Amino acid sequence: MQTGLHQLFHETYRDLRPRSPIPELKVEFYSFANINNTIRLREGRLLVRVSDLLEGAPEYVLRAIAHILVAKMYRKPLDREHVTRYRRYISAQHMSRKTHLVRQIRGRKQIGSPHGIAYD
């Protein structure tokens, strides 16, 4: 799926910026505590992190994410259709439950007992 995700971002970049050279892309799924997606331009490379909660998402959702991130990166207008698709998917009941569960697991610091190695 990783090469498919890379290909989606490549195609989206070409759609939004047809005449500019495509920078080196590094696209990965990352374990955020919520559904976060980030894009950065560092040293001529586009670094994209997509939430691992979206790893099994349909292609049209991943394409919508690619469009939203690349368009925001280069200050292009967002296609309302892509925004609607993405919002519908992440607000679906199964995604809300999954997000809530992951947020409980990853979202808070795990506090241990007050007994330490050196002091009690």
Beta strands, then each sheet from edge to edge (+ up, - down):
strand 1: 24-30
strand 2: 37-42
strand 3: 45-51
sheet 1: 1+ 3+ 2-
end
